Amino acid sequence: MIKHIVAWQIKEEYKDREKEIKADIKKHIEALKGQIEGLEEIKVITDGEETSTHDILLVSVLRDKESFLSYMKDEKHIHAGMTYIVPYTKNRACVDYEE
């Protein structure tokens, strides 16, 4: 099992639309479950505490390393990220690990 955890901050110029952007990210990223082979769990957290350094957290679980590598290249994953995350976020932090 591979855990893929990513955090982002909303770009300053989009802070006035933060709630809407977070809702779109959550909706479209969590919709990937069941669409990508080996993606066992996916959750987007958008309501962190005020002490958080990032605005959005993605926690996903993939069946194995092969599934993880396939997920990273999957066109649905890439499209969702490039459409709903990349234009609106900065300071991406990521940790991937095998459990």
mmCIF file as gemmi writes it, N, C-alpha and C atoms, coordinates in Angstrom:
data_model
loop_
_atom_site.group_PDB
_atom_site.id
_atom_site.type_symbol
_atom_site.label_atom_id
_atom_site.label_alt_id
_atom_site.label_comp_id
_atom_site.label_asym_id
_atom_site.label_entity_id
_atom_site.label_seq_id
_atom_site.pdbx_PDB_ins_code
_atom_site.Cartn_x
_atom_site.Cartn_y
_atom_site.Cartn_z
_atom_site.occupancy
_atom_site.B_iso_or_equiv
_atom_site.pdbx_formal_charge
_atom_site.auth_seq_id
_atom_site.auth_asym_id
_atom_site.pdbx_PDB_model_num
ATOM 1 N N . MET Axp A 1 ? 0.839 -1.176 0 1 0 ? 1 A 1
ATOM 2 C CA . MET Axp A 1 ? 0 0 0 1 0 ? 1 A 1
ATOM 3 C C . MET Axp A 1 ? 0.886 1.242 0 1 0 ? 1 A 1
ATOM 4 N N . ILE Axp A 2 ? 0.567 2.17 -0.904 1 0 ? 2 A 1
ATOM 5 C CA . ILE Axp A 2 ? 1.295 3.44 -0.985 1 0 ? 2 A 1
ATOM 6 C C . ILE Axp A 2 ? 0.357 4.562 -0.558 1 0 ? 2 A 1
ATOM 7 N N . LYS Axp A 3 ? 0.834 5.4 0.329 1 0 ? 3 A 1
ATOM 8 C CA . LYS Axp A 3 ? 0.08 6.596 0.712 1 0 ? 3 A 1
ATOM 9 C C . LYS Axp A 3 ? 0.725 7.792 0.003 1 0 ? 3 A 1
ATOM 10 N N . HIS Axp A 4 ? -0.132 8.589 -0.611 1 0 ? 4 A 1
ATOM 11 C CA . HIS Axp A 4 ? 0.273 9.775 -1.373 1 0 ? 4 A 1
ATOM 12 C C . HIS Axp A 4 ? -0.437 10.954 -0.722 1 0 ? 4 A 1
ATOM 13 N N . ILE Axp A 5 ? 0.342 11.817 -0.074 1 0 ? 5 A 1
ATOM 14 C CA . ILE Axp A 5 ? -0.214 12.944 0.677 1 0 ? 5 A 1
ATOM 15 C C . ILE Axp A 5 ? 0.368 14.239 0.104 1 0 ? 5 A 1
ATOM 16 N N . VAL Axp A 6 ? -0.524 15.145 -0.29 1 0 ? 6 A 1
ATOM 17 C CA . VAL Axp A 6 ? -0.087 16.393 -0.913 1 0 ? 6 A 1
ATOM 18 C C . VAL Axp A 6 ? -0.828 17.559 -0.255 1 0 ? 6 A 1
ATOM 19 N N . ALA Axp A 7 ? -0.119 18.655 -0.061 1 0 ? 7 A 1
ATOM 20 C CA . ALA Axp A 7 ? -0.721 19.867 0.507 1 0 ? 7 A 1
ATOM 21 C C . ALA Axp A 7 ? -0.404 21.053 -0.399 1 0 ? 7 A 1
ATOM 22 N N . TRP Axp A 8 ? -1.357 21.979 -0.486 1 0 ? 8 A 1
ATOM 23 C CA . TRP Axp A 8 ? -1.188 23.188 -1.287 1 0 ? 8 A 1
ATOM 24 C C . TRP Axp A 8 ? -1.706 24.392 -0.519 1 0 ? 8 A 1
ATOM 25 N N . GLN Axp A 9 ? -1.238 25.55 -0.948 1 0 ? 9 A 1
ATOM 26 C CA . GLN Axp A 9 ? -1.782 26.822 -0.491 1 0 ? 9 A 1
ATOM 27 C C . GLN Axp A 9 ? -2.507 27.467 -1.669 1 0 ? 9 A 1
ATOM 28 N N . ILE Axp A 10 ? -3.594 28.164 -1.392 1 0 ? 10 A 1
ATOM 29 C CA . ILE Axp A 10 ? -4.299 28.93 -2.421 1 0 ? 10 A 1
ATOM 30 C C . ILE Axp A 10 ? -3.464 30.178 -2.733 1 0 ? 10 A 1
ATOM 31 N N . LYS Axp A 11 ? -3.299 30.483 -4.019 1 0 ? 11 A 1
ATOM 32 C CA . LYS Axp A 11 ? -2.584 31.694 -4.428 1 0 ? 11 A 1
ATOM 33 C C . LYS Axp A 11 ? -3.334 32.924 -3.903 1 0 ? 11 A 1
ATOM 34 N N . GLU Axp A 12 ? -2.575 33.937 -3.535 1 0 ? 12 A 1
ATOM 35 C CA . GLU Axp A 12 ? -3.154 35.154 -2.96 1 0 ? 12 A 1
ATOM 36 C C . GLU Axp A 12 ? -4.229 35.764 -3.853 1 0 ? 12 A 1
ATOM 37 N N . GLU Axp A 13 ? -3.999 35.764 -5.15 1 0 ? 13 A 1
ATOM 38 C CA . GLU Axp A 13 ? -4.958 36.412 -6.053 1 0 ? 13 A 1
ATOM 39 C C . GLU Axp A 13 ? -6.307 35.687 -6.129 1 0 ? 13 A 1
ATOM 40 N N . TYR Axp A 14 ? -6.394 34.493 -5.541 1 0 ? 14 A 1
ATOM 41 C CA . TYR Axp A 14 ? -7.644 33.738 -5.538 1 0 ? 14 A 1
ATOM 42 C C . TYR Axp A 14 ? -8.263 33.608 -4.149 1 0 ? 14 A 1
ATOM 43 N N . LYS Axp A 15 ? -7.728 34.309 -3.163 1 0 ? 15 A 1
ATOM 44 C CA . LYS Axp A 15 ? -8.242 34.203 -1.795 1 0 ? 15 A 1
ATOM 45 C C . LYS Axp A 15 ? -9.716 34.607 -1.69 1 0 ? 15 A 1
ATOM 46 N N . ASP Axp A 16 ? -10.166 35.524 -2.547 1 0 ? 16 A 1
ATOM 47 C CA . ASP Axp A 16 ? -11.571 35.941 -2.509 1 0 ? 16 A 1
ATOM 48 C C . ASP Axp A 16 ? -12.499 34.843 -3.045 1 0 ? 16 A 1
ATOM 49 N N . ARG Axp A 17 ? -11.958 33.856 -3.747 1 0 ? 17 A 1
ATOM 50 C CA . ARG Axp A 17 ? -12.742 32.733 -4.28 1 0 ? 17 A 1
ATOM 51 C C . ARG Axp A 17 ? -12.356 31.417 -3.611 1 0 ? 17 A 1
ATOM 52 N N . GLU Axp A 18 ? -11.681 31.497 -2.481 1 0 ? 18 A 1
ATOM 53 C CA . GLU Axp A 18 ? -11.126 30.316 -1.823 1 0 ? 18 A 1
ATOM 54 C C . GLU Axp A 18 ? -12.167 29.228 -1.56 1 0 ? 18 A 1
ATOM 55 N N . LYS Axp A 19 ? -13.307 29.594 -1.038 1 0 ? 19 A 1
ATOM 56 C CA . LYS Axp A 19 ? -14.337 28.608 -0.704 1 0 ? 19 A 1
ATOM 57 C C . LYS Axp A 19 ? -14.792 27.854 -1.962 1 0 ? 19 A 1
ATOM 58 N N . GLU Axp A 20 ? -15.044 28.581 -3.027 1 0 ? 20 A 1
ATOM 59 C CA . GLU Axp A 20 ? -15.474 27.992 -4.305 1 0 ? 20 A 1
ATOM 60 C C . GLU Axp A 20 ? -14.39 27.086 -4.891 1 0 ? 20 A 1
ATOM 61 N N . ILE Axp A 21 ? -13.156 27.548 -4.879 1 0 ? 21 A 1
ATOM 62 C CA . ILE Axp A 21 ? -12.039 26.771 -5.428 1 0 ? 21 A 1
ATOM 63 C C . ILE Axp A 21 ? -11.842 25.483 -4.639 1 0 ? 21 A 1
ATOM 64 N N . LYS Axp A 22 ? -11.87 25.58 -3.321 1 0 ? 22 A 1
ATOM 65 C CA . LYS Axp A 22 ? -11.727 24.383 -2.485 1 0 ? 22 A 1
ATOM 66 C C . LYS Axp A 22 ? -12.841 23.374 -2.769 1 0 ? 22 A 1
ATOM 67 N N . ALA Axp A 23 ? -14.064 23.853 -2.927 1 0 ? 23 A 1
ATOM 68 C CA . ALA Axp A 23 ? -15.196 22.962 -3.209 1 0 ? 23 A 1
ATOM 69 C C . ALA Axp A 23 ? -15.017 22.268 -4.557 1 0 ? 23 A 1
ATOM 70 N N . ASP Axp A 24 ? -14.541 22.995 -5.571 1 0 ? 24 A 1
ATOM 71 C CA . ASP Axp A 24 ? -14.301 22.392 -6.884 1 0 ? 24 A 1
ATOM 72 C C . ASP Axp A 24 ? -13.202 21.337 -6.817 1 0 ? 24 A 1
ATOM 73 N N . ILE Axp A 25 ? -12.12 21.663 -6.112 1 0 ? 25 A 1
ATOM 74 C CA . ILE Axp A 25 ? -11.026 20.7 -5.98 1 0 ? 25 A 1
ATOM 75 C C . ILE Axp A 25 ? -11.529 19.437 -5.298 1 0 ? 25 A 1
ATOM 76 N N . LYS Axp A 26 ? -12.221 19.596 -4.185 1 0 ? 26 A 1
ATOM 77 C CA . LYS Axp A 26 ? -12.731 18.438 -3.442 1 0 ? 26 A 1
ATOM 78 C C . LYS Axp A 26 ? -13.638 17.58 -4.323 1 0 ? 26 A 1
ATOM 79 N N . LYS Axp A 27 ? -14.585 18.217 -4.998 1 0 ? 27 A 1
ATOM 80 C CA . LYS Axp A 27 ? -15.544 17.5 -5.839 1 0 ? 27 A 1
ATOM 81 C C . LYS Axp A 27 ? -14.845 16.71 -6.949 1 0 ? 27 A 1
ATOM 82 N N . HIS Axp A 28 ? -13.955 17.36 -7.68 1 0 ? 28 A 1
ATOM 83 C CA . HIS Axp A 28 ? -13.355 16.732 -8.854 1 0 ? 28 A 1
ATOM 84 C C . HIS Axp A 28 ? -12.254 15.733 -8.515 1 0 ? 28 A 1
ATOM 85 N N . ILE Axp A 29 ? -11.52 15.975 -7.454 1 0 ? 29 A 1
ATOM 86 C CA . ILE Axp A 29 ? -10.466 15.037 -7.079 1 0 ? 29 A 1
ATOM 87 C C . ILE Axp A 29 ? -11.068 13.797 -6.422 1 0 ? 29 A 1
ATOM 88 N N . GLU Axp A 30 ? -12.007 13.965 -5.521 1 0 ? 30 A 1
ATOM 89 C CA . GLU Axp A 30 ? -12.623 12.794 -4.887 1 0 ? 30 A 1
ATOM 90 C C . GLU Axp A 30 ? -13.415 11.963 -5.889 1 0 ? 30 A 1
ATOM 91 N N . ALA Axp A 31 ? -13.845 12.565 -6.996 1 0 ? 31 A 1
ATOM 92 C CA . ALA Axp A 31 ? -14.565 11.835 -8.047 1 0 ? 31 A 1
ATOM 93 C C . ALA Axp A 31 ? -13.666 10.831 -8.776 1 0 ? 31 A 1
ATOM 94 N N . LEU Axp A 32 ? -12.362 10.925 -8.579 1 0 ? 32 A 1
ATOM 95 C CA . LEU Axp A 32 ? -11.44 9.982 -9.219 1 0 ? 32 A 1
ATOM 96 C C . LEU Axp A 32 ? -11.57 8.57 -8.646 1 0 ? 32 A 1
ATOM 97 N N . LYS Axp A 33 ? -12.09 8.454 -7.417 1 0 ? 33 A 1
ATOM 98 C CA . LYS Axp A 33 ? -12.263 7.128 -6.817 1 0 ? 33 A 1
ATOM 99 C C . LYS Axp A 33 ? -13.209 6.309 -7.69 1 0 ? 33 A 1
ATOM 100 N N . GLY Axp A 34 ? -12.793 5.108 -7.993 1 0 ? 34 A 1
ATOM 101 C CA . GLY Axp A 34 ? -13.578 4.232 -8.845 1 0 ? 34 A 1
ATOM 102 C C . GLY Axp A 34 ? -13.288 4.414 -10.321 1 0 ? 34 A 1
ATOM 103 N N . GLN Axp A 35 ? -12.536 5.448 -10.667 1 0 ? 35 A 1
ATOM 104 C CA . GLN Axp A 35 ? -12.187 5.709 -12.068 1 0 ? 35 A 1
ATOM 105 C C . GLN Axp A 35 ? -10.762 5.3 -12.407 1 0 ? 35 A 1
ATOM 106 N N . ILE Axp A 36 ? -9.943 5.094 -11.378 1 0 ? 36 A 1
ATOM 107 C CA . ILE Axp A 36 ? -8.534 4.767 -11.605 1 0 ? 36 A 1
ATOM 108 C C . ILE Axp A 36 ? -8.227 3.46 -10.889 1 0 ? 36 A 1
ATOM 109 N N . GLU Axp A 37 ? -7.755 2.49 -11.641 1 0 ? 37 A 1
ATOM 110 C CA . GLU Axp A 37 ? -7.419 1.17 -11.114 1 0 ? 37 A 1
ATOM 111 C C . GLU Axp A 37 ? -6.371 1.294 -9.998 1 0 ? 37 A 1
ATOM 112 N N . GLY Axp A 38 ? -6.635 0.661 -8.878 1 0 ? 38 A 1
ATOM 113 C CA . GLY Axp A 38 ? -5.679 0.634 -7.771 1 0 ? 38 A 1
ATOM 114 C C . GLY Axp A 38 ? -5.8 1.78 -6.794 1 0 ? 38 A 1
ATOM 115 N N . LEU Axp A 39 ? -6.644 2.778 -7.108 1 0 ? 39 A 1
ATOM 116 C CA . LEU Axp A 39 ? -6.86 3.901 -6.189 1 0 ? 39 A 1
ATOM 117 C C . LEU Axp A 39 ? -7.905 3.462 -5.168 1 0 ? 39 A 1
ATOM 118 N N . GLU Axp A 40 ? -7.435 3.09 -3.996 1 0 ? 40 A 1
ATOM 119 C CA . GLU Axp A 40 ? -8.295 2.517 -2.966 1 0 ? 40 A 1
ATOM 120 C C . GLU Axp A 40 ? -9.075 3.572 -2.187 1 0 ? 40 A 1
ATOM 121 N N . GLU Axp A 41 ? -8.416 4.688 -1.88 1 0 ? 41 A 1
ATOM 122 C CA . GLU Axp A 41 ? -9.049 5.768 -1.109 1 0 ? 41 A 1
ATOM 123 C C . GLU Axp A 41 ? -8.514 7.095 -1.607 1 0 ? 41 A 1
ATOM 124 N N . ILE Axp A 42 ? -9.377 8.111 -1.557 1 0 ? 42 A 1
ATOM 125 C CA . ILE Axp A 42 ? -8.933 9.466 -1.872 1 0 ? 42 A 1
ATOM 126 C C . ILE Axp A 42 ? -9.819 10.44 -1.108 1 0 ? 42 A 1
ATOM 127 N N . LYS Axp A 43 ? -9.174 11.37 -0.43 1 0 ? 43 A 1
ATOM 128 C CA . LYS Axp A 43 ? -9.91 12.337 0.386 1 0 ? 43 A 1
ATOM 129 C C . LYS Axp A 43 ? -9.216 13.691 0.279 1 0 ? 43 A 1
ATOM 130 N N . VAL Axp A 44 ? -10.025 14.728 0.116 1 0 ? 44 A 1
ATOM 131 C CA . VAL Axp A 44 ? -9.503 16.092 0.08 1 0 ? 44 A 1
ATOM 132 C C . VAL Axp A 44 ? -10.032 16.822 1.306 1 0 ? 44 A 1
ATOM 133 N N . ILE Axp A 45 ? -9.12 17.362 2.087 1 0 ? 45 A 1
ATOM 134 C CA . ILE Axp A 45 ? -9.471 18.082 3.308 1 0 ? 45 A 1
ATOM 135 C C . ILE Axp A 45 ? -9.295 19.577 3.028 1 0 ? 45 A 1
ATOM 136 N N . THR Axp A 46 ? -10.374 20.333 3.231 1 0 ? 46 A 1
ATOM 137 C CA . THR Axp A 46 ? -10.34 21.766 2.911 1 0 ? 46 A 1
ATOM 138 C C . THR Axp A 46 ? -10.671 22.647 4.11 1 0 ? 46 A 1
ATOM 139 N N . ASP Axp A 47 ? -10.865 22.025 5.262 1 0 ? 47 A 1
ATOM 140 C CA . ASP Axp A 47 ? -11.273 22.791 6.44 1 0 ? 47 A 1
ATOM 141 C C . ASP Axp A 47 ? -10.297 22.614 7.602 1 0 ? 47 A 1
ATOM 142 N N . GLY Axp A 48 ? -9.013 22.774 7.287 1 0 ? 48 A 1
ATOM 143 C CA . GLY Axp A 48 ? -7.997 22.642 8.323 1 0 ? 48 A 1
ATOM 144 C C . GLY Axp A 48 ? -8.117 23.732 9.385 1 0 ? 48 A 1
ATOM 145 N N . GLU Axp A 49 ? -7.441 23.515 10.461 1 0 ? 49 A 1
ATOM 146 C CA . GLU Axp A 49 ? -7.421 24.495 11.552 1 0 ? 49 A 1
ATOM 147 C C . GLU Axp A 49 ? -6.635 25.743 11.138 1 0 ? 49 A 1
ATOM 148 N N . GLU Axp A 50 ? -6.871 26.845 11.827 1 0 ? 50 A 1
ATOM 149 C CA . GLU Axp A 50 ? -6.183 28.11 11.53 1 0 ? 50 A 1
ATOM 150 C C . GLU Axp A 50 ? -4.67 28.009 11.674 1 0 ? 50 A 1
ATOM 151 N N . THR Axp A 51 ? -4.196 27.051 12.434 1 0 ? 51 A 1
ATOM 152 C CA . THR Axp A 51 ? -2.768 26.873 12.64 1 0 ? 51 A 1
ATOM 153 C C . THR Axp A 51 ? -2.079 26.179 11.458 1 0 ? 51 A 1
ATOM 154 N N . SER Axp A 52 ? -2.864 25.702 10.497 1 0 ? 52 A 1
ATOM 155 C CA . SER Axp A 52 ? -2.306 24.991 9.342 1 0 ? 52 A 1
ATOM 156 C C . SER Axp A 52 ? -1.502 25.935 8.459 1 0 ? 52 A 1
ATOM 157 N N . THR Axp A 53 ? -0.458 25.406 7.846 1 0 ? 53 A 1
ATOM 158 C CA . THR Axp A 53 ? 0.363 26.193 6.927 1 0 ? 53 A 1
ATOM 159 C C . THR Axp A 53 ? -0.115 26.076 5.483 1 0 ? 53 A 1
ATOM 160 N N . HIS Axp A 54 ? -0.973 25.09 5.206 1 0 ? 54 A 1
ATOM 161 C CA . HIS Axp A 54 ? -1.501 24.885 3.862 1 0 ? 54 A 1
ATOM 162 C C . HIS Axp A 54 ? -3.031 24.862 3.915 1 0 ? 54 A 1
ATOM 163 N N . ASP Axp A 55 ? -3.652 25.157 2.782 1 0 ? 55 A 1
ATOM 164 C CA . ASP Axp A 55 ? -5.102 25.3 2.722 1 0 ? 55 A 1
ATOM 165 C C . ASP Axp A 55 ? -5.842 24.021 2.333 1 0 ? 55 A 1
ATOM 166 N N . ILE Axp A 56 ? -5.17 23.151 1.591 1 0 ? 56 A 1
ATOM 167 C CA . ILE Axp A 56 ? -5.802 21.947 1.046 1 0 ? 56 A 1
ATOM 168 C C . ILE Axp A 56 ? -4.87 20.769 1.273 1 0 ? 56 A 1
ATOM 169 N N . LEU Axp A 57 ? -5.451 19.645 1.661 1 0 ? 57 A 1
ATOM 170 C CA . LEU Axp A 57 ? -4.678 18.425 1.868 1 0 ? 57 A 1
ATOM 171 C C . LEU Axp A 57 ? -5.349 17.285 1.108 1 0 ? 57 A 1
ATOM 172 N N . LEU Axp A 58 ? -4.559 16.565 0.328 1 0 ? 58 A 1
ATOM 173 C CA . LEU Axp A 58 ? -5.018 15.375 -0.375 1 0 ? 58 A 1
ATOM 174 C C . LEU Axp A 58 ? -4.39 14.166 0.295 1 0 ? 58 A 1
ATOM 175 N N . VAL Axp A 59 ? -5.211 13.192 0.65 1 0 ? 59 A 1
ATOM 176 C CA . VAL Axp A 59 ? -4.716 11.937 1.213 1 0 ? 59 A 1
ATOM 177 C C . VAL Axp A 59 ? -5.266 10.826 0.331 1 0 ? 59 A 1
ATOM 178 N N . SER Axp A 60 ? -4.392 10.101 -0.329 1 0 ? 60 A 1
ATOM 179 C CA . SER Axp A 60 ? -4.841 8.999 -1.173 1 0 ? 60 A 1
ATOM 180 C C . SER Axp A 60 ? -4.057 7.74 -0.834 1 0 ? 60 A 1
ATOM 181 N N . VAL Axp A 61 ? -4.708 6.616 -1.059 1 0 ? 61 A 1
ATOM 182 C CA . VAL Axp A 61 ? -4.122 5.306 -0.785 1 0 ? 61 A 1
ATOM 183 C C . VAL Axp A 61 ? -4.223 4.499 -2.064 1 0 ? 61 A 1
ATOM 184 N N . LEU Axp A 62 ? -3.096 3.973 -2.489 1 0 ? 62 A 1
ATOM 185 C CA . LEU Axp A 62 ? -3.057 3.133 -3.677 1 0 ? 62 A 1
ATOM 186 C C . LEU Axp A 62 ? -2.619 1.73 -3.297 1 0 ? 62 A 1
ATOM 187 N N . ARG Axp A 63 ? -3.151 0.779 -4.019 1 0 ? 63 A 1
ATOM 188 C CA . ARG Axp A 63 ? -2.972 -0.633 -3.679 1 0 ? 63 A 1
ATOM 189 C C . ARG Axp A 63 ? -1.502 -1.042 -3.558 1 0 ? 63 A 1
ATOM 190 N N . ASP Axp A 64 ? -0.668 -0.617 -4.494 1 0 ? 64 A 1
ATOM 191 C CA . ASP Axp A 64 ? 0.748 -1.006 -4.508 1 0 ? 64 A 1
ATOM 192 C C . ASP Axp A 64 ? 1.541 -0.005 -5.345 1 0 ? 64 A 1
ATOM 193 N N . LYS Axp A 65 ? 2.845 -0.238 -5.427 1 0 ? 65 A 1
ATOM 194 C CA . LYS Axp A 65 ? 3.711 0.703 -6.142 1 0 ? 65 A 1
ATOM 195 C C . LYS Axp A 65 ? 3.332 0.791 -7.623 1 0 ? 65 A 1
ATOM 196 N N . GLU Axp A 66 ? 2.982 -0.323 -8.228 1 0 ? 66 A 1
ATOM 197 C CA . GLU Axp A 66 ? 2.571 -0.332 -9.63 1 0 ? 66 A 1
ATOM 198 C C . GLU Axp A 66 ? 1.319 0.538 -9.836 1 0 ? 66 A 1
ATOM 199 N N . SER Axp A 67 ? 0.357 0.421 -8.939 1 0 ? 67 A 1
ATOM 200 C CA . SER Axp A 67 ? -0.856 1.242 -9.01 1 0 ? 67 A 1
ATOM 201 C C . SER Axp A 67 ? -0.518 2.718 -8.835 1 0 ? 67 A 1
ATOM 202 N N . PHE Axp A 68 ? 0.398 3.021 -7.932 1 0 ? 68 A 1
ATOM 203 C CA . PHE Axp A 68 ? 0.82 4.396 -7.697 1 0 ? 68 A 1
ATOM 204 C C . PHE Axp A 68 ? 1.447 4.997 -8.955 1 0 ? 68 A 1
ATOM 205 N N . LEU Axp A 69 ? 2.363 4.259 -9.577 1 0 ? 69 A 1
ATOM 206 C CA . LEU Axp A 69 ? 3.021 4.758 -10.78 1 0 ? 69 A 1
ATOM 207 C C . LEU Axp A 69 ? 2.02 4.939 -11.921 1 0 ? 69 A 1
ATOM 208 N N . SER Axp A 70 ? 1.066 4.047 -12.019 1 0 ? 70 A 1
ATOM 209 C CA . SER Axp A 70 ? 0.015 4.158 -13.03 1 0 ? 70 A 1
ATOM 210 C C . SER Axp A 70 ? -0.874 5.372 -12.757 1 0 ? 70 A 1
ATOM 211 N N . TYR Axp A 71 ? -1.231 5.58 -11.502 1 0 ? 71 A 1
ATOM 212 C CA . TYR Axp A 71 ? -2.051 6.729 -11.085 1 0 ? 71 A 1
ATOM 213 C C . TYR Axp A 71 ? -1.369 8.038 -11.459 1 0 ? 71 A 1
ATOM 214 N N . MET Axp A 72 ? -0.076 8.121 -11.243 1 0 ? 72 A 1
ATOM 215 C CA . MET Axp A 72 ? 0.653 9.357 -11.514 1 0 ? 72 A 1
ATOM 216 C C . MET Axp A 72 ? 0.626 9.721 -12.993 1 0 ? 72 A 1
ATOM 217 N N . LYS Axp A 73 ? 0.481 8.733 -13.871 1 0 ? 73 A 1
ATOM 218 C CA . LYS Axp A 73 ? 0.455 8.965 -15.32 1 0 ? 73 A 1
ATOM 219 C C . LYS Axp A 73 ? -0.967 8.963 -15.889 1 0 ? 73 A 1
ATOM 220 N N . ASP Axp A 74 ? -1.948 8.651 -15.075 1 0 ? 74 A 1
ATOM 221 C CA . ASP Axp A 74 ? -3.312 8.514 -15.555 1 0 ? 74 A 1
ATOM 222 C C . ASP Axp A 74 ? -3.856 9.847 -16.069 1 0 ? 74 A 1
ATOM 223 N N . GLU Axp A 75 ? -4.464 9.83 -17.252 1 0 ? 75 A 1
ATOM 224 C CA . GLU Axp A 75 ? -4.959 11.064 -17.866 1 0 ? 75 A 1
ATOM 225 C C . GLU Axp A 75 ? -6.052 11.742 -17.049 1 0 ? 75 A 1
ATOM 226 N N . LYS Axp A 76 ? -6.874 10.98 -16.337 1 0 ? 76 A 1
ATOM 227 C CA . LYS Axp A 76 ? -7.925 11.583 -15.505 1 0 ? 76 A 1
ATOM 228 C C . LYS Axp A 76 ? -7.301 12.329 -14.324 1 0 ? 76 A 1
ATOM 229 N N . HIS Axp A 77 ? -6.278 11.736 -13.724 1 0 ? 77 A 1
ATOM 230 C CA . HIS Axp A 77 ? -5.547 12.36 -12.611 1 0 ? 77 A 1
ATOM 231 C C . HIS Axp A 77 ? -4.862 13.645 -13.085 1 0 ? 77 A 1
ATOM 232 N N . ILE Axp A 78 ? -4.181 13.558 -14.208 1 0 ? 78 A 1
ATOM 233 C CA . ILE Axp A 78 ? -3.458 14.719 -14.733 1 0 ? 78 A 1
ATOM 234 C C . ILE Axp A 78 ? -4.437 15.833 -15.095 1 0 ? 78 A 1
ATOM 235 N N . HIS Axp A 79 ? -5.526 15.486 -15.77 1 0 ? 79 A 1
ATOM 236 C CA . HIS Axp A 79 ? -6.525 16.494 -16.158 1 0 ? 79 A 1
ATOM 237 C C . HIS Axp A 79 ? -7.107 17.191 -14.922 1 0 ? 79 A 1
ATOM 238 N N . ALA Axp A 80 ? -7.488 16.427 -13.919 1 0 ? 80 A 1
ATOM 239 C CA . ALA Axp A 80 ? -8.07 17.019 -12.708 1 0 ? 80 A 1
ATOM 240 C C . ALA Axp A 80 ? -7.077 17.964 -12.031 1 0 ? 80 A 1
ATOM 241 N N . GLY Axp A 81 ? -5.837 17.541 -11.92 1 0 ? 81 A 1
ATOM 242 C CA . GLY Axp A 81 ? -4.828 18.379 -11.287 1 0 ? 81 A 1
ATOM 243 C C . GLY Axp A 81 ? -4.546 19.653 -12.066 1 0 ? 81 A 1
ATOM 244 N N . MET Axp A 82 ? -4.394 19.513 -13.381 1 0 ? 82 A 1
ATOM 245 C CA . MET Axp A 82 ? -4.067 20.671 -14.214 1 0 ? 82 A 1
ATOM 246 C C . MET Axp A 82 ? -5.245 21.64 -14.341 1 0 ? 82 A 1
ATOM 247 N N . THR Axp A 83 ? -6.459 21.135 -14.215 1 0 ? 83 A 1
ATOM 248 C CA . THR Axp A 83 ? -7.65 21.98 -14.363 1 0 ? 83 A 1
ATOM 249 C C . THR Axp A 83 ? -8.086 22.629 -13.054 1 0 ? 83 A 1
ATOM 250 N N . TYR Axp A 84 ? -8.081 21.86 -11.963 1 0 ? 84 A 1
ATOM 251 C CA . TYR Axp A 84 ? -8.685 22.335 -10.718 1 0 ? 84 A 1
ATOM 252 C C . TYR Axp A 84 ? -7.697 22.702 -9.618 1 0 ? 84 A 1
ATOM 253 N N . ILE Axp A 85 ? -6.434 22.261 -9.737 1 0 ? 85 A 1
ATOM 254 C CA . ILE Axp A 85 ? -5.474 22.537 -8.665 1 0 ? 85 A 1
ATOM 255 C C . ILE Axp A 85 ? -4.372 23.5 -9.11 1 0 ? 85 A 1
ATOM 256 N N . VAL Axp A 86 ? -3.628 23.145 -10.132 1 0 ? 86 A 1
ATOM 257 C CA . VAL Axp A 86 ? -2.431 23.901 -10.531 1 0 ? 86 A 1
ATOM 258 C C . VAL Axp A 86 ? -2.687 25.389 -10.761 1 0 ? 86 A 1
ATOM 259 N N . PRO Axp A 87 ? -3.758 25.771 -11.452 1 0 ? 87 A 1
ATOM 260 C CA . PRO Axp A 87 ? -3.931 27.214 -11.708 1 0 ? 87 A 1
ATOM 261 C C . PRO Axp A 87 ? -4.16 28.058 -10.443 1 0 ? 87 A 1
ATOM 262 N N . TYR Axp A 88 ? -4.64 27.453 -9.378 1 0 ? 88 A 1
ATOM 263 C CA . TYR Axp A 88 ? -5.086 28.199 -8.198 1 0 ? 88 A 1
ATOM 264 C C . TYR Axp A 88 ? -4.21 28.037 -6.961 1 0 ? 88 A 1
ATOM 265 N N . THR Axp A 89 ? -3.187 27.196 -7.051 1 0 ? 89 A 1
ATOM 266 C CA . THR Axp A 89 ? -2.407 26.884 -5.853 1 0 ? 89 A 1
ATOM 267 C C . THR Axp A 89 ? -0.915 27.158 -6.022 1 0 ? 89 A 1
ATOM 268 N N . LYS Axp A 90 ? -0.234 27.158 -4.89 1 0 ? 90 A 1
ATOM 269 C CA . LYS Axp A 90 ? 1.221 27.356 -4.839 1 0 ? 90 A 1
ATOM 270 C C . LYS Axp A 90 ? 1.77 26.513 -3.687 1 0 ? 90 A 1
ATOM 271 N N . ASN Axp A 91 ? 3.064 26.452 -3.59 1 0 ? 91 A 1
ATOM 272 C CA . ASN Axp A 91 ? 3.752 25.807 -2.469 1 0 ? 91 A 1
ATOM 273 C C . ASN Axp A 91 ? 3.286 24.378 -2.207 1 0 ? 91 A 1
ATOM 274 N N . ARG Axp A 92 ? 3.349 23.565 -3.224 1 0 ? 92 A 1
ATOM 275 C CA . ARG Axp A 92 ? 2.968 22.149 -3.105 1 0 ? 92 A 1
ATOM 276 C C . ARG Axp A 92 ? 3.984 21.426 -2.228 1 0 ? 92 A 1
ATOM 277 N N . ALA Axp A 93 ? 3.487 20.643 -1.299 1 0 ? 93 A 1
ATOM 278 C CA . ALA Axp A 93 ? 4.324 19.778 -0.461 1 0 ? 93 A 1
ATOM 279 C C . ALA Axp A 93 ? 3.775 18.362 -0.604 1 0 ? 93 A 1
ATOM 280 N N . CYS Axp A 94 ? 4.653 17.382 -0.716 1 0 ? 94 A 1
ATOM 281 C CA . CYS Axp A 94 ? 4.202 16.014 -0.974 1 0 ? 94 A 1
ATOM 282 C C . CYS Axp A 94 ? 5.039 15.012 -0.183 1 0 ? 94 A 1
ATOM 283 N N . VAL Axp A 95 ? 4.357 13.991 0.336 1 0 ? 95 A 1
ATOM 284 C CA . VAL Axp A 95 ? 5.034 12.864 0.972 1 0 ? 95 A 1
ATOM 285 C C . VAL Axp A 95 ? 4.36 11.602 0.446 1 0 ? 95 A 1
ATOM 286 N N . ASP Axp A 96 ? 5.169 10.69 -0.102 1 0 ? 96 A 1
ATOM 287 C CA . ASP Axp A 96 ? 4.706 9.394 -0.55 1 0 ? 96 A 1
ATOM 288 C C . ASP Axp A 96 ? 5.466 8.349 0.262 1 0 ? 96 A 1
ATOM 289 N N . TYR Axp A 97 ? 4.722 7.339 0.752 1 0 ? 97 A 1
ATOM 290 C CA . TYR Axp A 97 ? 5.415 6.295 1.501 1 0 ? 97 A 1
ATOM 291 C C . TYR Axp A 97 ? 4.657 4.979 1.415 1 0 ? 97 A 1
ATOM 292 N N . GLU Axp A 98 ? 5.407 3.907 1.611 1 0 ? 98 A 1
ATOM 293 C CA . GLU Axp A 98 ? 4.829 2.574 1.555 1 0 ? 98 A 1
ATOM 294 C C . GLU Axp A 98 ? 4.547 2.1 2.965 1 0 ? 98 A 1
ATOM 295 N N . GLU Axp A 99 ? 3.382 1.5 3.119 1 0 ? 99 A 1
ATOM 296 C CA . GLU Axp A 99 ? 2.993 1.021 4.429 1 0 ? 99 A 1
ATOM 297 C C . GLU Axp A 99 ? 2.767 -0.479 4.383 1 0 ? 99 A 1
